Amino acid sequence: MKSGNNSIQDISKKSAIKFIVLLGIVSLFADMTYEAARSITGPYLAVLGASALTVGFVAGFGELTGYAFRLVSGYFSDKTGKYWFITFVGYFINLLAVPLIALAGHWWIAAGLMIAERFGKALRVPPRDAMLSHATQETGHGWGFGLHEAMDQIGAMLGPLIVAAVLYFKGGYKVSFAILLIPAVLALVTLILAKVLYPNPQDLEVKTSVIEDTRLPKVFWLYLIAIALIAAGYADFPLIAYHFQKISLISNFWIPIFYAIAMGVDAIAALILGRLFDKIGVSTLIIVSFLSALFAPLVFLGNFSLALGGVILWGIGMGAQESIMRAAVAKMVSADKRGSAYGIFGAGYGVFWFLGSTLMGYLYDISLPALIIFSASMQLASIPLFILIKKKYTS
């Protein structure tokens, strides 16, 4: 009888891994599509006649849209139970908006499509993460989300390289956007396959009898405050790249290489931290918060080598934010509330990232030490909250 139970568990775990890998492949192709586009949207808007102010506004508003609307998406995912449908609509808008930019004849059309791409991502992330959370119960939430993030970041590395190759061979921006239709279609086809094979991902999670509660647990809100502090203190890579270029610390050639290194570190860190999270839980977030707090002084005050070290720490922090920070939500919140929880989590994270990034951009022009102090102190301030959350877990 015991061996029979083990056999059922093995089959269930294999199914869960296959589902995670399928959604990981979707994310790989999706990131290949929109991260490639994001690497050239700035200069393309400039070519179409947009001002620097317009480029900055479109980028900032797009990111805010990409996070704020997750609140709505997550709520309706739980309310209607149509996780797959909302995920499909989100991916459809998110991915097909990118190659359509090739047809834009005016900057405002391109800008609208760029914002639409972020809106599509806002729609599909909460229901997708909710479905992923069912499968990660079998594999370990940390490892499952870490594996997904690692595959995601492979696409984030490959996409910009594809665009770089097109531009190198004089293909131009329009050809660069148009060729991204290929990974976009591959992502949608894989998504359809995942839906056919796993029409009810919630079946991958073993149901436990719990007392029904319409509210999210108090520990989730405490966790959200800690994550908001980290988001507020985390500098955008464009600001880091701006600093490198302004002080001529590294050549323009090295800036995308530094970013590629950060994305590679992100992928590796997601896997390692995922395993660690499954073993020691919230303590992993305490370790990562301390390490990532060190990136700001290294990046903004260091020489070439120290700046590279800072970028590596920045990549480790990003790997944690996109994997184990999502995994923790799955451990805190019951299955029927995770869509809403991921929506609130994403919206809160995005709003505070936007506010913190804006403030750090302002501080950069006034006082570099002030920027560094703000960045590091915000991240370190999350540690006492994580300690308190850990106590709530173990009490």
CORCOR-V605236 format. One record per helix or strand of 3 or more residues. SS is the DSSP state (H for helix, E for strand). FROM is the first residue (numbers start at 1). LEN is the number of residues. If there is no record, write none. Layout:
ss:SS from:FROM len:LEN
ss:SS from:FROM len:LEN
This chain:
ss:H from:2 len:37
ss:H from:41 len:7
ss:H from:52 len:17
ss:H from:70 len:11
ss:H from:83 len:21
ss:H from:107 len:33
ss:H from:141 len:28
ss:H from:172 len:8
ss:H from:181 len:17
ss:H from:201 len:4
ss:H from:218 len:15
ss:H from:237 len:10
ss:H from:252 len:29
ss:H from:283 len:10
ss:H from:295 len:7
ss:H from:304 len:18
ss:H from:324 len:9
ss:H from:335 len:32
ss:H from:368 len:27
